[in-house]
Amino acid sequence: MTEPGTHAAGEGVSDEEMIESVAGQTDSASEHADQAGKDWAGKDLDAPAPTDQG
């Protein structure tokens, strides 16, 4: 049930606008790209170990 005064995420936004919005947030040239793969203290994170699930 939708609460009064609310709307669905992305309501009124075209597919193209949504694509541009998401692309801008995930762009490797973004101002936060240098922090990707680091913890809160700026230390590099190790990749998770592979699992046998699949």
C-alpha positions in Angstrom: 0.0 0.0 0.0 1.3 3.4 -0.9 1.3 6.1 1.8 -0.4 9.4 1.0 2.0 12.0 -0.5 4.5 9.4 -1.7 5.3 8.0 -5.1 7.2 5.2 -6.7 10.9 5.6 -7.2 11.6 6.9 -10.6 8.0 7.9 -11.2 7.9 10.6 -13.9 11.4 9.9 -15.0 12.1 8.6 -18.5 14.3 5.6 -19.1 17.0 7.9 -20.6 17.0 10.1 -17.6 17.3 7.1 -15.2 20.2 5.7 -17.3 22.0 9.0 -17.1 21.4 9.4 -13.4 22.7 5.9 -12.6 25.7 6.2 -15.0 26.7 9.5 -13.3 26.6 7.8 -9.9 28.8 4.8 -11.1 31.1 6.7 -13.4 34.8 5.7 -12.8 35.7 9.4 -13.5 33.5 10.5 -10.5 35.1 12.5 -7.7 34.8 9.4 -5.4 36.3 6.9 -7.8 39.7 7.0 -5.9 37.9 5.6 -2.8 36.4 2.6 -4.5 37.7 -0.6 -3.0 38.9 1.0 0.2 37.6 0.8 3.7 36.5 3.8 5.8 40.2 4.4 6.8 41.3 4.5 3.2 43.1 1.1 3.3 42.8 -1.2 0.3 40.3 -4.0 0.7 41.1 -7.6 -0.2 38.9 -9.2 -2.7 36.6 -11.8 -1.2 37.8 -15.4 -1.4 36.2 -17.4 -4.2 33.5 -19.9 -3.1 32.6 -23.3 -4.4 29.0 -22.2 -4.9 27.9 -21.7 -8.4 
